[in-house]
Amino acid sequence: MDDFDWAAMADLLELEGVTNSPSVRQALQELHDLTPRRVLDVGSGPGVAACLLATTFPQADVVAVDGTPELLARAEERAGRLGVRLRTAVAEFPEGLAGLPSADLVWSGQVVHHVGDQQGALNHLAGLLEPDGVLAIVEGGLPARWLPRDLGFGRPGLQARLDAAMAQWFTRMRAELPGSVAVVEDWPGMLRTAGLVQVRSKSFLVDHPAPLAEGPRRSVRRSLERQRELLDGLLEAEDAATLDRLLDPDDPVSVDRREDLFLLTAKTVHFGRRPAR
């Protein structure tokens, strides 16, 4: 995995998880025919999706798996607050997966792209499945939209330029990962290469209209703060200044005060099934 300080990002990860949870709920409806005995959420972070899995499959042994103990502690606290049954297991991804039990459903949300060898990571995940078990991978989708094209200040089209800069950053991040392997990111094709069948993909909408409630608004702020940090030196001076105004809580045009702030995105989930014996 990469060298992000995931524990320091706990608040952001949990906030993003809650904000994007409508897409997880919709994806789990696609699995309504499953009656799993064990479910693994690999790369669970603070456990938002894991708790939804535990709610959806109350009869199952649901295990949140992550390499950061501080995030798993959050998952346990969240499960306690929600009154759902959830176990946790510390395991690095993907090298620590060999010690995990097999499962009828393996979920992994936006984790594989942090591994140098993405196909190898999918092979490991597929190897955790029981015969006829299902792997669900969240990767791709659509970049989030938060603001009108013309903000009323700065150069119109800021978000399109942020997307381009983030794509540049992401390409560099991927290239610098240990053991990075170039691969065509055809996720259904990669699942088939991992030996899975009945492969399909489906995208799920996350739509929080303006004016934003407090939680999604804080999520937008934290995401923009993260982009401002990651893209330092990659943005033109005018766009950096525009972002700084959006993030200035004392500015009337900041994301904390704008009535036109919204959140619209889509998450894509790729499903595959291990052949039955």
N, C-alpha and C positions, 0 to 999 in steps of 0.2 A: 504493500500500500504506500501512498504518498506520505510526506512528513508534515501534514497539517496537524495543528494542535486541536484535535477534536474536542477535548475536554473544555478548552477555552471557548469553543463555539457552541456549547450546550444550549444556551438560551436561544440562539439563532436557529439551531436545528429543531428544537422543540416547537418554537413559534412557527417555523416553516411547515413542520409536519402537521400541526393543527390547522393551519391555513389551507394546506393542500389536501386535507383529509377527505373532502368530498370525492376526490378522484379515487382514493383508496376504497371508500365505501362502494362506489360504482363498480370498481374492478372486482371486488369480492362478491358482488352479485352475480358475476359471470361464473363463479365457482359454487353456486348454490347446490349443485348436485353432489358435491364432495361430502364425505363423512370421515375426515381424517382422524387417525388415532394420534398422530404427532405432527406438529407444524413447527418449522424453523423459520425465523425471520433473521436472515444473515446480513449483518451490517445494520442492526436495528437502531443504532443511535439511542436516543432517549425514550424509545418505545412507543411512539404514537401509533405507528402501523401495527406493532406487535399487540397492543391492547385492543385495536380493532379486530385483529385476527382472533384474539381470545374471546371477544364478544360474539363474533360471527360463528365460531366453532367452540362453544363452551364445553363440549364433551372431550375436546382434544387436549393433549399435553403440548402447550404452546411454549416455545423456548425462544427468548430474545438472545441473539448471538452478536457479540461485538468485541473488538479488541481494546476498548477503552472502558475500564471499570467504572469511571465516574459517570459515563453515560448509562451504563447498566443500572447503577444505583438510582438514577432518575427514572428508568423504566420500572423498577420495582416500586418506587414511590407513586408513580402514576397508576400502576395497576392497583395498588392499595387504595388510592383515592377513588378509583372507578369501581372497585369491588370485583375485579376480574382475576382469574387464576393464571399466573404467568411465572415461568421460571427463567433464569438467566444463565448464560454460559460465556465465559471469557475465551475468545479464540481469535487469533489474527486471521485476516482474510488475504489470500486463500490458503496460506500454508498451515493454518491451525485447524482446517476443516476435517482433516482425517480423523480427529478424535471425537467427532460428533456422532450421535446416533443417526440412523437413517430416518426418513420422514415421508409421509404421504403428500405433504405440501411444503415446498420451499419457496419462500418469498424473499426477494432482495431488491430494495429500492434505491436506485441511483448510486450504486456502490461499485459495480463492475468497471466503470470507466476510470476509477481511481487505481486500477491495477495495470501494470505494464503489459502483461499478456492477457488480454481480455478473453480470447478463446480458451486459453488454459483455465481461467477463472470459471468460465461457464462449464467447462468439462468437470471441474471439481464440484460445482453446485449440482450438476446433473447426476454425479456419482453419489450424492446423498439421498437420491430418491429411491423409495421402495418401488417394486414393479407396479406399473399403472399409476405411479405418483406424478404430481404436477409441479413444474417449476414455473414461477411467475417473476419476470424481470421487469423493473421499471427503468427504462432508458429512452431518451429522446423525448419527442413531444414538440411543443411550441414554446418559444421564449415568452416570458411574461410581459404583459402590457399594463402600464399603470397610469399613463398620462396622455392628454391630448397631443396631437402632432405639433401644434403650436402652443407653447406654454404661456405666451404673452411676454416673454423675455428670452434672450438668447436666440440661437439659430434654430428654426423649426427642424424637426426630424431627429431630435436627440436620441430617442430610443433605438432607432435604426443604427445610428453610429455606435451606441453602446453595445448593441448586438455584434457588430463587426469587430469591435475591440475585444469583446469577450471571446469571440471565436478565435482571434489571434492569440489571446492569453491561453485558452484551452489547448490549442495546438502545441504551444510551447510547454505547457504543463505535462501533456501526454508524452512529448518527446523526452522529457527529463525524468520520467518515472524509471525506476530500476527495471531492467529487463524489458523495456518498451518494445513492443512488436507492432509494426504497421499492419493493419487489417481493414478490409472493407467493412464498415460498420453496418452490415446487413444483419440485424439482430435475429430475424427468423432463420436466415441461412446459417447463422452461427449456432443457433439452438439445434438445428438439424445436424450440423457437424458434430455437436456434442452427443448425438445419438437419440435425440428426442423426436417424437412423431406428433401428429395432430397439432402442428405448430400454427399459431395464429397471433395476430396483433390487433389491439383495439385501443383507441385514445379516449380519454375521459376529461371532460371540461371542468375547470375550476373557475367559477364566475362569481366574484364579489363586486356588485355594482356600486357606483358612487351614490351617496357619500359613504365612505368606508366606515365600518365599525372599528372599534379600538384595536382589536386583535389583528385583523388584516392590515390596518394602517401601520401598526408597529412592525409587522412583517415586511411591508414595503420599505419602511425606513431602514430596517436592518439590512435588507437586501441591497439597497442603494449605498449604504455605508460600506458594505462588503465590496461592491463593485468599485466604489471610489478608491478603496485601499488596493484592490488587485490591479486596477487600471492606471495607477499612478505612473506617469511617464508615457502612457500609451494614448492619452487623450489630448486633443488640441486644447490650448489654453482657454478658449471661449467655452468649450464644453465642460472643462473642469470647473470653471467659475460658475457655470449654470448649476452643476451638481452641488457645489458648495452652497449656493443659495437655497436649493431645494432641501438641503440638510441643515440649514440654519434655523433652529427653533424660534428665533426672534424675528425671522423674516416673514412678512405676510403671505409670501408665495411658497412657503416651505410645505413639504408633504404633511406636516403636522396640522396645517391649517386649511389646505385646499379642499374645497367642496367637490371638485371635479376628479379627485383621486379615485381610481378603481383598481381592481386586480382581475385580470383575465389571462388564463393560460390553459394548456392542455398537457396531460401526462400520458405517455404511451406505455402500455404493458404488453409484454410478449409472453405468451403462454406456450408451453410444450409439455408433452407427457412421455414418461419413460415406458417403453413397450412392456406389456405384461408377459410373464414367462409362458 
